[in-house]
Amino acid sequence: MSTDSTPALAKLRWRCRRGTKELDVLTTRYLESFYPDAPKAEQQAFEHMLTLQDPILYDILTVYTEFDDPLIEAIVLKLKP
């Protein structure tokens, strides 16, 4: 399934382009692998996550800094190696 099949998904794909390879890979991986089948609340959490500043998002996704939102924690756990 192409994640660019709707304008909303194409916009999300664009928002996944963060400027650092690690963030690009991780956010795009979630978008392609988990987002389409995720519950609406988790999709909204991912969309909120994309509004965070890059240093905060980087810490959450690579250093696994705790975040006060259990839905974002669920996303991070899906992306953990």
C-alpha positions in Angstrom: 0.0 0.0 0.0 1.4 3.4 -0.9 1.3 5.8 2.0 0.8 8.6 -0.5 -2.6 7.3 -1.6 -4.5 10.2 0.1 -3.6 13.9 0.5 -3.6 13.5 4.3 -1.1 10.6 4.1 1.1 12.5 1.6 1.1 15.5 4.0 2.1 13.2 6.9 4.9 11.7 4.8 6.2 15.2 4.1 6.0 16.0 7.9 8.2 12.9 8.5 11.0 14.6 6.7 12.8 16.1 9.6 16.3 16.9 8.3 18.2 14.2 10.2 18.5 10.7 8.7 17.6 9.0 12.0 14.4 10.9 12.5 13.4 10.6 8.8 13.9 6.8 9.0 12.0 6.3 12.2 9.1 8.5 11.5 8.7 7.2 8.0 9.0 3.6 9.3 6.1 4.2 11.7 4.0 5.9 9.0 4.5 3.0 6.5 4.4 0.0 8.9 2.0 1.0 11.7 0.0 4.1 11.0 -2.5 2.8 8.5 -3.8 0.1 10.9 -3.3 2.0 14.2 -6.3 3.0 16.2 -7.4 6.6 15.7 -6.1 7.8 19.1 -2.6 6.4 18.2 -2.7 8.1 14.8 -3.5 11.4 16.5 -0.6 10.8 19.0 1.7 10.2 16.0 0.5 13.4 14.3 1.1 15.3 17.6 4.5 13.7 17.9 5.4 15.2 14.5 4.7 18.7 16.0 7.5 18.3 18.5 10.8 20.0 18.0 13.5 17.8 16.5 15.8 17.6 19.6 12.8 16.5 21.7 11.6 14.0 19.1 15.2 12.7 18.7 15.5 12.1 22.4 12.2 10.3 22.6 13.0 8.0 19.6 16.7 7.3 20.1 17.5 7.8 23.7 14.0 6.6 24.7 13.4 9.6 27.0 10.1 9.0 28.8 7.1 11.0 27.6 4.0 11.7 29.6 1.7 10.4 26.9 1.1 6.6 26.9 0.1 6.6 23.2 3.4 8.1 22.3 5.2 5.6 24.5 3.4 2.9 22.5 4.7 4.3 19.3 8.2 4.5 20.6 8.0 0.8 21.8 7.0 -0.2 18.3 10.0 1.5 16.8 12.5 0.1 19.4 15.0 -2.3 17.9 
